[in-house]
């Protein structure tokens, strides 16, 4: 019975964390108040540890669970991008074409400059959800959007 309870307990805790993660993970802001992405595993652990008053042992166990969750999420994201990359690129290109169709030439130029700046900022960050994990749309014959 004990062998059954331990994995079940771990699953319940992990499921609770998946559900509670969005409630605990406040949006990160940079110095200018702009959203800067999801918290790191360590930042999330600090919030959870403080909120739940976890012991050092509980925090260590929680860290292992959060790290595994992050690895699993990244693997799932990579699989999704491998399967759906072409469709994502096509959808992005269609949206960009629709946006450009309503802009005048000056606005189009500014829009494209803003896009380049956004991509440069994304490339400079070390976040999994930024431009680095987006598909290279040029391999599908679609320009990056």
C-alpha positions as a Markdown table, in Angstrom:
| # | Residue | x | y | z |
|---|---|---|---|---|
| 1 | Unk | 0.0 | 0.0 | 0.0 |
| 2 | Unk | 2.8 | 2.4 | 0.8 |
| 3 | Unk | 4.4 | 1.9 | -2.6 |
| 4 | Unk | 1.1 | 3.0 | -4.1 |
| 5 | Unk | 0.6 | 6.0 | -1.9 |
| 6 | Unk | 4.0 | 7.7 | -2.6 |
| 7 | Unk | 3.7 | 7.9 | -6.4 |
| 8 | Unk | 0.1 | 8.9 | -6.0 |
| 9 | Unk | 1.0 | 11.6 | -3.6 |
| 10 | Unk | 3.7 | 12.9 | -6.0 |
| 11 | Unk | 1.2 | 13.0 | -8.8 |
| 12 | Unk | -1.3 | 14.8 | -6.7 |
| 13 | Unk | 1.3 | 17.4 | -5.7 |
| 14 | Unk | 2.5 | 17.8 | -9.3 |
| 15 | Unk | -1.1 | 18.2 | -10.5 |
| 16 | Unk | -1.8 | 20.8 | -7.9 |
| 17 | Unk | 1.3 | 22.7 | -8.9 |
| 18 | Unk | 0.3 | 22.7 | -12.5 |
| 19 | Unk | -3.1 | 24.1 | -11.6 |
| 20 | Unk | -1.7 | 26.5 | -9.0 |
| 21 | Unk | 1.3 | 27.6 | -11.0 |
| 22 | Unk | -0.6 | 30.4 | -12.8 |
| 23 | Unk | -2.0 | 31.7 | -9.6 |
| 24 | Unk | 1.4 | 31.7 | -7.9 |
| 25 | Unk | 3.4 | 32.9 | -10.8 |
| 26 | Unk | 2.8 | 36.6 | -10.9 |
| 27 | Unk | 3.8 | 38.2 | -14.2 |
| 28 | Unk | 7.4 | 39.4 | -14.2 |
| 29 | Unk | 8.0 | 43.0 | -15.0 |
| 30 | Unk | 11.2 | 44.7 | -16.1 |
| 31 | Unk | 12.5 | 48.0 | -14.7 |
| 32 | Unk | 10.0 | 49.9 | -16.9 |
| 33 | Unk | 7.0 | 47.8 | -15.8 |
| 34 | Unk | 6.8 | 45.8 | -19.0 |
| 35 | Unk | 6.0 | 42.1 | -19.0 |
| 36 | Unk | 9.1 | 40.0 | -19.2 |
| 37 | Unk | 7.8 | 36.5 | -19.3 |
| 38 | Unk | 7.2 | 33.6 | -16.9 |
| 39 | Unk | 9.2 | 33.2 | -13.7 |
| 40 | Unk | 12.2 | 30.9 | -13.6 |
| 41 | Unk | 11.9 | 27.6 | -11.7 |
| 42 | Unk | 13.9 | 29.1 | -8.9 |
| 43 | Unk | 11.7 | 32.2 | -8.7 |
| 44 | Unk | 8.6 | 30.0 | -8.7 |
| 45 | Unk | 10.0 | 27.9 | -6.0 |
| 46 | Unk | 10.8 | 30.9 | -3.9 |
| 47 | Unk | 7.2 | 32.1 | -4.1 |
| 48 | Unk | 5.8 | 28.7 | -3.4 |
| 49 | Unk | 8.2 | 28.1 | -0.5 |
| 50 | Unk | 7.3 | 31.5 | 1.0 |
| 51 | Unk | 3.5 | 31.1 | 0.4 |
| 52 | Unk | 3.3 | 27.6 | 1.8 |
| 53 | Unk | 6.1 | 28.0 | 4.4 |
| 54 | Unk | 7.9 | 24.9 | 3.1 |
| 55 | Unk | 10.7 | 23.3 | 5.1 |
| 56 | Unk | 14.1 | 23.0 | 3.4 |
| 57 | Unk | 13.4 | 19.3 | 2.7 |
| 58 | Unk | 10.1 | 20.2 | 1.1 |
| 59 | Unk | 11.7 | 23.0 | -1.0 |
| 60 | Unk | 14.3 | 20.5 | -2.2 |
| 61 | Unk | 11.6 | 18.0 | -3.3 |
| 62 | Unk | 9.5 | 20.8 | -4.8 |
| 63 | Unk | 12.5 | 22.0 | -6.8 |
| 64 | Unk | 13.0 | 18.5 | -8.3 |
| 65 | Unk | 9.3 | 18.4 | -9.3 |
| 66 | Unk | 9.4 | 21.9 | -10.8 |
| 67 | Unk | 12.5 | 21.2 | -12.8 |
| 68 | Unk | 11.0 | 18.0 | -14.2 |
| 69 | Unk | 7.9 | 19.9 | -15.1 |
| 70 | Unk | 10.0 | 22.4 | -17.0 |
| 71 | Unk | 11.9 | 19.7 | -18.9 |
| 72 | Unk | 8.6 | 18.0 | -19.8 |
| 73 | Unk | 7.1 | 21.2 | -20.9 |
| 74 | Unk | 10.1 | 22.0 | -23.1 |
| 75 | Unk | 10.0 | 18.6 | -24.7 |
| 76 | Unk | 6.3 | 18.9 | -25.4 |
| 77 | Unk | 6.9 | 22.3 | -26.9 |
| 78 | Unk | 9.7 | 21.0 | -29.2 |
| 79 | Unk | 7.4 | 18.1 | -30.3 |
| 80 | Unk | 4.6 | 20.5 | -31.1 |
| 81 | Unk | 6.9 | 22.8 | -33.1 |
| 82 | Unk | 8.2 | 19.9 | -35.1 |
| 83 | Unk | 4.7 | 18.8 | -36.0 |
| 84 | Unk | 3.0 | 22.2 | -36.4 |
| 85 | Unk | 5.9 | 24.5 | -37.4 |
| 86 | Unk | 4.8 | 25.0 | -41.0 |
| 87 | Unk | 1.2 | 25.7 | -40.0 |
| 88 | Unk | 2.3 | 28.2 | -37.3 |
| 89 | Unk | 4.6 | 30.0 | -39.9 |
| 90 | Unk | 1.8 | 30.1 | -42.4 |
| 91 | Unk | -0.6 | 31.5 | -39.9 |
| 92 | Unk | 1.9 | 34.2 | -38.8 |
| 93 | Unk | 2.6 | 35.1 | -42.4 |
| 94 | Unk | -1.2 | 35.4 | -43.2 |
| 95 | Unk | -1.7 | 37.6 | -40.1 |
| 96 | Unk | 1.2 | 39.9 | -41.0 |
| 97 | Unk | -0.1 | 40.2 | -44.6 |
| 98 | Unk | -3.5 | 41.2 | -43.3 |
| 99 | Unk | -2.0 | 43.8 | -40.9 |
| 100 | Unk | 0.2 | 45.3 | -43.7 |
| 101 | Unk | -2.8 | 45.4 | -46.0 |
| 102 | Unk | -4.5 | 48.0 | -43.7 |
| 103 | Unk | -1.4 | 50.1 | -43.2 |
| 104 | Unk | -0.1 | 53.0 | -45.3 |
| 105 | Unk | 3.5 | 52.8 | -46.6 |
| 106 | Unk | 4.9 | 54.8 | -43.7 |
| 107 | Unk | 3.0 | 52.7 | -41.1 |
| 108 | Unk | 4.2 | 49.5 | -42.9 |
| 109 | Unk | 7.8 | 50.6 | -42.7 |
| 110 | Unk | 7.4 | 51.4 | -39.0 |
| 111 | Unk | 5.6 | 48.1 | -38.4 |
| 112 | Unk | 8.4 | 46.1 | -40.0 |
| 113 | Unk | 11.0 | 48.1 | -38.0 |
| 114 | Unk | 9.1 | 47.3 | -34.8 |
| 115 | Unk | 9.0 | 43.6 | -35.8 |
| 116 | Unk | 12.8 | 43.6 | -36.3 |
| 117 | Unk | 13.4 | 45.3 | -33.0 |
| 118 | Unk | 11.0 | 42.8 | -31.2 |
| 119 | Unk | 12.9 | 39.9 | -32.8 |
| 120 | Unk | 16.3 | 41.3 | -31.8 |
| 121 | Unk | 15.1 | 41.7 | -28.2 |
| 122 | Unk | 13.7 | 38.1 | -28.3 |
| 123 | Unk | 17.0 | 36.7 | -29.7 |
| 124 | Unk | 18.9 | 38.5 | -26.9 |
| 125 | Unk | 16.8 | 36.9 | -24.1 |
| 126 | Unk | 17.4 | 33.5 | -22.7 |
| 127 | Unk | 13.8 | 32.5 | -22.3 |
| 128 | Unk | 12.5 | 29.3 | -23.8 |
| 129 | Unk | 9.3 | 30.9 | -25.1 |
| 130 | Unk | 11.0 | 33.7 | -27.0 |
| 131 | Unk | 12.1 | 33.6 | -30.6 |
| 132 | Unk | 14.6 | 30.8 | -30.1 |
| 133 | Unk | 11.9 | 28.1 | -29.9 |
| 134 | Unk | 9.8 | 29.5 | -32.8 |
| 135 | Unk | 10.3 | 27.6 | -36.0 |
| 136 | Unk | 12.6 | 28.9 | -38.7 |
| 137 | Unk | 9.9 | 29.8 | -41.1 |
| 138 | Unk | 12.4 | 30.1 | -44.0 |
| 139 | Unk | 12.7 | 26.3 | -44.1 |
| 140 | Unk | 8.9 | 26.2 | -45.0 |
| 141 | Unk | 9.2 | 28.9 | -47.6 |
| 142 | Unk | 7.6 | 31.5 | -45.4 |
| 143 | Unk | 9.2 | 34.6 | -44.1 |
| 144 | Unk | 9.5 | 34.9 | -40.3 |
| 145 | Unk | 6.6 | 36.8 | -38.7 |
